[in-house]
Amino acid sequence: MVPRLGVNVDHVATVRQARGTVEPDPVTAAALAELAGAGGITVHLREDRRHIQDRDVDVLRQTVRTRLNLEMAATEEMVAIALRTRPDCVTLVPERRAELTTEGGLDVVGQRGLLENPVRRLREAGIFVSLFVDPDLAQVETAQELGADAIEIHTGTYCDAKNTQTRQSELVKIEQAVRLGQQLGLIVHAGHGLNYQNVRPVVALGGIEEFNIGHSIISRAVLVGMDQAVREMLALIEGR
């Protein structure tokens, strides 16, 4: 199985919003990523609209030719937007206004009662549902019990590890979560903090069908262009 690369274009919108103008356009960035071989496009529509805007989601739904993954909080507002726009996949993520970026996985165990209704409604509408979780076995089990189609394993702690021992320990946790997810019939994705230096050990674990990577690719694209940045990441994920 060759993993799919989902390119998150949020931070193209971050640059645009910094000046309150119309460029750079994340829709154009998404098209260039697809042309370079990306297997999907990811955007996070936040409650405070700090980067991606409603317009972006609407236009991306019309233009993405691979797979549109909408990251969002499990709120009534966001569920209504997802039901209207019909992305190929919704990934439910935790969200705090004060955070710079998503700081961890959903507490699926503790928030089970809050997640049951959004998961059910999205799936009944024919939308593929993924839950963004830490590599914790109880979280994986509860995601399956809620009826999710997939989990996306939060790799941020692994990526932020300050030494080899900690990094290896986190990699073991990721592997255990991947294996349990597979055993439970879940499709497994991974993302957060992955870059050109740390992605290969996670790829080598096997069993992960999609890697969602944004900041690193967009940062690289500023220097070498979107086409080269995406192709370089694809080569790492595909083992070339």
Steps between C-alpha positions, in 0.01 A plus 500: 500500500636838394382770744312801374629851564245756608635854475362748752484848345389689812817705521468629148184661635693616809724714277200635314314593819807676641442776245124461460540465127415232240842343456650251527192292428480160675281376217781559251747339739275195524486467123880518474533238776268265312690553176820407685345170610325565831225251567287741696456854633438581865369823651400589856205735519540651846232667706695828495573474125864590562612357166263290288172678421159361408557613144814285481312187603223569248740555210724209597198271500441601139863478387680224692530196275655258747357501853392792718553450873333759724646526850256652745373509855195292585268801530154552357628781276773284349279195458252716308779628273624146437150376419460786253838478328539120511880456522628150429622472857441685826769475766371606840769677700520683834511877479591778742500866400829570678703223337742573217434157351316187606667392823392138527241241415131498582408360839266251338460307825407804708291670231325193365156644571582819308641314199233236447250730330743676259659169397162340436359793302808533281513129426127487425564773242759274334802696622808303602581584864844496661580585862831668586635313802818463701673162467312370802333160477189601697444791261534271199254248644242768577536650151404162356209466743370841390481374143781705348634381167856599583735645756774752437780445747645816650875481437588832665654357816726276292600792281574727799708241688826649628706182505526164327361301792184707524456501124529121486254460786246716318558306180414178684174658621414600144569149375280347771218737412536418130486126563196528728325721249557243229377218723182694572436560130584870503686674220806669647633845412777699668598863528619804694858622512626260235776639279770398255730386780267294721236346275690192382500306832123542519457387140716195577248382760261407220124495524447876465295577192522880503743761628362851543781752495475876474742737670816325386389479136378859486822620665705311243280627218581860592861422404475249215139515379199282571575248228847412628397511866219250443710273280778489760257397772338243273839343437552455875154356556522268203851385593670632190 
